């Protein structure tokens, strides 16, 4: 795994590359806070002014170089120094514990990110394998229409087949109406029976063609192949039965206005009539079955599902990468916090010394303001220089 520091670069496009992202809130384990020096200096100045006004300190005291308040400030500084040492040690212990916990969390987010990346890579590979137009049935490839995703192309390709099925249906309905003329109680019932029979005669072979194409693409077990053959034989038997009914309707004498006239197929033998009807019915069934085989490619659905799966996994990968980056950034902030422990302690000590030095200076300033003595100001200045040279 490769990590690079983030410098406002765009997101990496390679799944294997991860840019560390700084967390929204970096680790802050400080248990110690330095005093508010500005507020403390104001308090010390007021205290020095009050001591001078009350007579607790005068110019003679300043001349000796001994300022009682300095001893109190030194005691306070030593107490703060002890607090710094104690807080720094506890901060390091807490940061180490937090770092160990964060490493566990980082390992988990890395695992989730790796799994999401592997899943996306696998799906992308499968999509790339499918994104080749089919050249023949059974090659395991989707249609060019599914690859382009164009609806207008789908309409142009499948509209002629749909119109042909509709034409066959329109032709079959009146023929079957004549065949089952005496079966219905009314004209409407006879028409409904004829329409239902025509739909079955066309939709059934059409669905058989779709199942046959699915078998061509994905193969089938021996049981499945026997089932397809059995369905074809059953359908052939039904075609023969319908052909017999149509032949009887043609050779049966017609009755018009109560008078019997010759049959429709007068002068034509039964055998030629039967052969013609069988040929028409078989041709109709084959046309419907072949349209179903051509219009149905199960690989089109596979391609759509894989593309949707790829998009969902890409979103999951982006989310997993974001979590991983945040966890890595947070872990790095803890590591940096631990590495800067000595520098932080030294900085606190410097700020503590300079802060208490400024408090002593502020106190002397308040004393000089309270005494209103130029000589006191001179001695105070000497005390400040002596304090800073120590």
C-alpha positions as CSV (number, residue, x, y, z in Angstrom):
1,X,0.0,0.0,0.0
2,X,1.3,3.4,-0.9
3,X,0.7,6.6,1.1
4,X,1.4,10.1,0.1
5,X,0.8,13.3,2.0
6,X,-2.1,15.4,1.0
7,X,-1.4,18.8,-0.6
8,X,-4.8,19.6,-2.1
9,X,-4.3,17.2,-5.0
10,X,-7.3,15.6,-6.7
11,X,-8.5,12.3,-5.6
12,X,-6.4,9.3,-6.8
13,X,-7.9,7.4,-9.7
14,X,-6.0,4.2,-9.0
15,X,-7.8,2.0,-6.5
16,X,-4.4,0.9,-5.0
17,X,-3.3,4.5,-4.2
18,X,-4.5,6.1,-1.1
19,X,-3.9,9.7,-0.1
20,X,-3.8,10.5,3.6
21,X,-6.5,12.9,4.4
22,X,-6.1,15.2,7.4
23,X,-8.9,14.5,9.8
24,X,-11.6,17.1,10.4
25,X,-10.4,17.4,14.0
26,X,-6.8,16.2,14.8
27,X,-5.9,14.5,18.0
28,X,-5.6,16.9,20.9
29,X,-4.6,15.2,24.2
30,X,-3.4,18.2,26.1
31,X,-4.4,18.0,29.7
32,X,-2.4,21.1,30.8
33,X,-3.3,24.6,29.7
34,X,-1.0,27.6,30.5
35,X,-2.4,30.4,32.5
36,X,-4.0,33.4,30.9
37,X,-1.0,35.6,31.0
38,X,-2.8,38.8,29.9
39,X,-5.3,38.5,32.7
40,X,-2.6,37.5,35.2
41,X,-0.5,40.5,34.3
42,X,-3.5,42.8,34.8
43,X,-4.0,41.2,38.3
44,X,-0.3,41.5,39.2
45,X,-0.2,45.2,38.2
46,X,-3.3,45.9,40.3
47,X,-1.7,43.9,43.2
48,X,1.6,45.8,43.0
49,X,-0.3,49.1,43.0
50,X,-2.3,48.0,46.0
51,X,0.8,46.9,47.9
52,X,2.5,50.3,47.2
53,X,-0.6,52.2,48.3
54,X,-1.0,50.2,51.5
55,X,2.7,50.6,52.4
56,X,3.5,46.9,52.1
57,X,6.4,47.8,49.8
58,X,8.3,51.1,49.4
59,X,11.4,52.5,47.7
60,X,13.7,51.3,50.4
61,X,12.5,47.8,49.9
62,X,13.2,48.1,46.2
63,X,16.6,49.5,46.9
64,X,17.5,46.3,48.8
65,X,16.5,44.2,45.8
66,X,14.3,42.0,47.9
67,X,10.6,41.8,46.7
68,X,8.5,39.4,48.8
69,X,6.0,38.9,46.0
70,X,8.7,37.3,43.9
71,X,9.0,34.4,46.4
72,X,5.3,33.8,46.0
73,X,5.5,33.9,42.3
74,X,8.5,31.5,42.4
75,X,6.5,29.0,44.5
76,X,3.6,29.3,42.0
77,X,6.0,28.7,39.1
78,X,7.4,25.6,40.7
79,X,3.9,24.3,41.3
80,X,3.0,25.0,37.6
81,X,6.3,23.2,36.6
82,X,5.2,20.1,38.6
83,X,1.8,20.2,36.9
84,X,3.5,20.4,33.5
85,X,5.6,17.3,34.3
86,X,2.6,15.3,35.6
87,X,0.3,16.4,32.7
88,X,2.9,15.6,30.1
89,X,3.4,12.1,31.4
90,X,-0.3,11.4,31.5
91,X,-0.7,12.9,28.0
92,X,1.9,10.5,26.6
93,X,0.2,7.5,28.3
94,X,-3.2,8.5,27.0
95,X,-1.9,9.2,23.5
96,X,-0.2,5.8,23.3
97,X,-3.4,4.1,24.4
98,X,-5.4,6.1,21.8
99,X,-2.8,5.3,19.1
100,X,-3.1,1.5,19.8
101,X,-6.9,1.7,19.6
102,X,-6.7,3.8,16.4
103,X,-4.3,1.2,14.8
104,X,-7.0,-1.5,15.4
105,X,-9.6,0.8,13.8
106,X,-7.3,1.6,11.0
107,X,-6.6,-2.1,10.3
108,X,-10.4,-2.7,10.1
109,X,-11.0,0.2,7.7
110,X,-8.0,-1.0,5.6
111,X,-9.6,-4.5,5.5
112,X,-12.9,-3.1,4.4
113,X,-11.3,-0.9,1.8
114,X,-9.3,-3.8,0.5
115,X,-12.3,-6.0,0.2
116,X,-14.3,-3.2,-1.6
117,X,-11.4,-2.6,-4.0
118,X,-11.1,-6.3,-4.8
119,X,-14.8,-6.6,-5.3
120,X,-14.8,-3.6,-7.7
121,X,-11.8,-4.9,-9.6
122,X,-13.5,-8.3,-10.1
123,X,-16.8,-6.7,-11.2
124,X,-14.9,-4.3,-13.6
125,X,-13.1,-7.3,-15.1
126,X,-16.4,-9.1,-15.6
127,X,-18.0,-6.0,-17.1
128,X,-15.0,-5.6,-19.5
129,X,-15.3,-9.2,-20.6
130,X,-19.0,-8.7,-21.3
131,X,-18.6,-5.4,-23.1
132,X,-18.1,-7.1,-26.5
133,X,-21.0,-7.3,-28.9
134,X,-22.5,-10.7,-29.6
135,X,-21.6,-12.3,-33.0
136,X,-23.5,-15.5,-32.7
137,X,-25.9,-17.1,-30.2
138,X,-24.1,-18.9,-27.4
139,X,-20.9,-16.8,-27.4
140,X,-21.8,-15.4,-24.0
141,X,-21.8,-11.7,-25.2
142,X,-24.6,-9.2,-24.9
143,X,-26.2,-7.4,-27.9
144,X,-24.8,-4.2,-29.3
145,X,-28.0,-2.4,-28.1
146,X,-27.4,-3.4,-24.5
147,X,-23.8,-2.1,-24.9
148,X,-24.9,1.3,-26.3
149,X,-27.8,1.7,-24.0
150,X,-29.8,3.4,-26.8
151,X,-33.5,3.1,-26.5
152,X,-34.1,4.2,-30.1
153,X,-31.8,1.5,-31.3
154,X,-33.8,-1.1,-29.3
155,X,-37.0,0.2,-30.8
156,X,-35.6,0.1,-34.4
157,X,-34.4,-3.5,-33.9
158,X,-37.3,-5.1,-32.1
159,X,-40.2,-3.1,-33.7
160,X,-40.3,-5.2,-36.9
161,X,-40.4,-8.4,-34.8
162,X,-43.2,-7.0,-32.6
163,X,-45.2,-5.9,-35.6
164,X,-44.8,-9.3,-37.2
165,X,-46.1,-11.0,-34.1
166,X,-49.0,-8.6,-34.0
167,X,-49.7,-9.3,-37.7
168,X,-49.7,-13.1,-37.0
169,X,-52.1,-12.5,-34.1
170,X,-54.5,-10.4,-36.3
171,X,-54.5,-13.2,-38.9
172,X,-54.9,-16.0,-36.4
173,X,-57.9,-14.5,-34.5
174,X,-60.5,-14.7,-37.4
175,X,-59.2,-18.1,-38.4
176,X,-59.7,-19.5,-34.9
177,X,-63.0,-17.7,-34.7
178,X,-64.2,-19.6,-37.6
179,X,-62.9,-22.9,-36.2
180,X,-64.6,-22.5,-32.8
181,X,-67.7,-20.8,-34.1
182,X,-70.1,-23.2,-32.3
183,X,-68.2,-23.3,-29.0
184,X,-69.2,-20.0,-27.5
185,X,-72.6,-19.0,-26.2
186,X,-72.4,-15.7,-27.9
187,X,-70.4,-13.8,-30.5
188,X,-68.4,-12.0,-27.8
189,X,-67.6,-15.3,-26.1
190,X,-66.5,-16.9,-29.3
191,X,-64.3,-13.9,-30.1
192,X,-62.7,-14.1,-26.6
193,X,-62.0,-17.8,-27.1
194,X,-60.5,-17.1,-30.5
195,X,-58.3,-14.3,-29.2
196,X,-57.1,-16.4,-26.2
197,X,-56.3,-19.3,-28.4
198,X,-54.4,-17.1,-30.9
199,X,-52.3,-15.6,-28.0
200,X,-51.5,-19.1,-26.8
201,X,-50.5,-20.2,-30.3
202,X,-48.1,-17.3,-30.6
203,X,-46.9,-16.5,-27.1
204,X,-46.1,-20.1,-26.2
205,X,-43.6,-20.6,-29.1
206,X,-42.3,-17.1,-28.5
207,X,-41.5,-18.0,-24.9
208,X,-40.1,-21.3,-26.0
209,X,-37.7,-19.4,-28.3
210,X,-36.6,-17.3,-25.3
211,X,-35.9,-20.4,-23.2
212,X,-34.0,-21.9,-26.1
213,X,-31.8,-18.8,-26.4
214,X,-31.1,-19.0,-22.6
215,X,-30.1,-22.6,-23.1
216,X,-27.8,-21.6,-25.9
217,X,-26.1,-18.9,-23.8
218,X,-25.7,-20.7,-20.5
219,X,-26.1,-24.3,-21.4
220,X,-28.4,-26.7,-19.6
221,X,-28.3,-30.1,-17.9
222,X,-29.3,-33.3,-19.6
223,X,-32.7,-33.0,-17.8
224,X,-33.1,-29.5,-19.1
225,X,-32.4,-30.6,-22.7
226,X,-34.9,-33.4,-22.4
227,X,-37.5,-31.0,-21.0
228,X,-37.0,-28.7,-24.0
229,X,-37.4,-31.6,-26.4
230,X,-40.5,-32.8,-24.5
231,X,-42.1,-29.4,-24.7
232,X,-41.4,-29.2,-28.4
233,X,-43.1,-32.6,-28.9
234,X,-46.1,-31.6,-26.8
235,X,-46.4,-28.4,-28.8
236,X,-46.2,-30.4,-32.1
237,X,-49.1,-32.5,-30.9
238,X,-51.2,-29.5,-30.1
239,X,-50.4,-28.1,-33.6
240,X,-51.6,-31.4,-35.1
241,X,-54.8,-31.1,-33.0
242,X,-55.5,-27.5,-34.2
243,X,-54.7,-28.5,-37.8
244,X,-57.4,-31.3,-37.5
245,X,-59.9,-28.8,-36.2
246,X,-59.2,-26.4,-39.0
247,X,-59.4,-29.2,-41.6
248,X,-62.7,-30.3,-40.3
249,X,-63.9,-26.7,-40.4
250,X,-62.9,-26.5,-44.0
251,X,-64.2,-29.8,-45.2
252,X,-67.5,-29.7,-43.3
253,X,-70.4,-28.6,-45.4
254,X,-71.5,-25.0,-44.9
255,X,-75.2,-24.1,-44.0
256,X,-76.4,-20.7,-45.4
257,X,-80.0,-19.6,-44.9
258,X,-80.9,-23.1,-43.9
259,X,-79.6,-24.6,-47.0
260,X,-76.5,-26.9,-47.1
261,X,-73.9,-26.0,-49.6
262,X,-70.6,-27.6,-50.4
263,X,-67.6,-27.4,-48.1
264,X,-65.1,-24.6,-48.4
265,X,-62.4,-27.0,-49.6
266,X,-64.7,-28.7,-52.2
267,X,-62.5,-30.4,-54.7
268,X,-59.4,-30.5,-52.5
269,X,-58.5,-33.7,-50.8
270,X,-58.2,-34.1,-47.0
271,X,-54.5,-35.0,-47.1
272,X,-53.3,-31.9,-49.1
273,X,-55.5,-29.7,-46.8
274,X,-54.0,-31.3,-43.7
275,X,-50.4,-30.8,-45.1
276,X,-51.1,-27.2,-45.9
277,X,-52.6,-26.5,-42.5
278,X,-49.7,-28.2,-40.7
279,X,-47.2,-26.2,-42.8
280,X,-48.9,-22.9,-41.9
281,X,-49.2,-23.7,-38.2
282,X,-45.6,-25.0,-38.0
283,X,-44.3,-22.0,-39.9
284,X,-46.2,-19.6,-37.6
285,X,-44.9,-21.4,-34.5
286,X,-41.3,-21.3,-35.9
287,X,-41.5,-17.7,-36.7
288,X,-42.8,-16.8,-33.2
289,X,-40.1,-19.1,-31.6
290,X,-37.3,-17.6,-33.7
291,X,-38.4,-14.1,-32.9
292,X,-38.3,-15.0,-29.2
293,X,-34.8,-16.5,-29.6
294,X,-33.6,-13.4,-31.5
295,X,-35.2,-10.8,-29.2
296,X,-34.1,-12.4,-25.9
297,X,-30.4,-12.4,-24.9
298,X,-29.9,-13.2,-21.2
299,X,-26.5,-11.6,-21.4
300,X,-28.1,-8.2,-21.8
301,X,-29.7,-8.5,-18.4
302,X,-26.4,-9.8,-16.9
303,X,-24.6,-6.7,-18.3
304,X,-27.2,-4.4,-16.8
305,X,-26.9,-6.1,-13.4
306,X,-23.1,-6.1,-13.5
307,X,-23.0,-2.4,-14.4
308,X,-25.4,-1.5,-11.6
309,X,-23.3,-3.7,-9.3
310,X,-20.1,-1.9,-10.5
311,X,-21.6,1.5,-9.8
312,X,-22.8,0.5,-6.3
313,X,-19.4,-1.0,-5.5
314,X,-17.6,2.1,-6.8
315,X,-19.7,4.2,-4.4
316,X,-18.9,1.7,-1.6
317,X,-15.2,1.9,-2.4
318,X,-15.2,5.7,-2.4
319,X,-16.9,5.6,1.1
320,X,-14.4,3.0,2.3
321,X,-11.5,5.0,0.9
322,X,-12.7,8.1,2.7
323,X,-13.1,6.3,6.0
324,X,-9.6,4.8,5.6
325,X,-8.1,8.1,4.8
326,X,-9.7,9.7,7.8
327,X,-8.5,6.9,10.1
328,X,-5.0,7.1,8.6
329,X,-4.9,10.8,9.1
330,X,-6.1,10.6,12.6
331,X,-3.5,7.9,13.4
332,X,-0.8,10.1,11.9
333,X,-2.0,13.1,14.0
334,X,-1.7,10.9,17.2
335,X,1.8,9.8,16.1
336,X,2.8,13.4,15.5
337,X,1.5,14.3,18.9
338,X,3.6,11.6,20.5
339,X,6.7,12.6,18.5
340,X,6.3,16.3,19.6
341,X,6.0,15.5,23.3
342,X,9.5,16.7,24.1
343,X,9.1,19.8,22.0
344,X,5.8,20.5,23.6
345,X,7.2,20.2,27.1
346,X,10.2,22.4,26.3
347,X,7.8,25.0,24.7
348,X,5.6,25.0,27.8
349,X,8.7,25.5,30.1
350,X,9.8,28.5,28.0
351,X,6.4,30.0,28.0
352,X,6.1,29.3,31.8
353,X,9.4,31.1,32.5
354,X,8.7,34.0,30.2
355,X,5.1,34.2,31.6
356,X,6.2,34.4,35.2
357,X,8.9,36.9,34.3
358,X,6.2,39.1,32.7
359,X,4.2,38.7,35.9
360,X,7.1,40.0,38.0
361,X,7.6,42.9,35.7
362,X,3.9,43.7,35.8
363,X,3.9,43.6,39.6
364,X,6.9,46.0,39.7
365,X,5.2,48.3,37.3
366,X,2.1,48.4,39.5
367,X,4.4,49.2,42.5
368,X,6.1,52.1,40.7
369,X,2.7,53.4,39.7
370,X,1.5,53.2,43.3
371,X,4.7,54.8,44.8
372,X,4.9,57.6,42.2
373,X,8.7,57.9,42.9
374,X,11.2,58.3,40.1
375,X,13.9,56.6,42.2
376,X,11.6,53.6,42.7
377,X,11.3,53.3,39.0
378,X,15.1,53.3,38.7
379,X,15.4,50.6,41.3
380,X,12.6,48.5,39.7
381,X,14.4,48.7,36.4
382,X,17.6,47.3,38.0
383,X,15.6,44.5,39.6
384,X,14.1,43.5,36.2
385,X,17.5,43.5,34.6
386,X,18.9,41.4,37.4
387,X,16.0,38.9,37.2
388,X,16.4,38.5,33.4
389,X,20.2,37.9,33.8
390,X,19.7,35.0,36.2
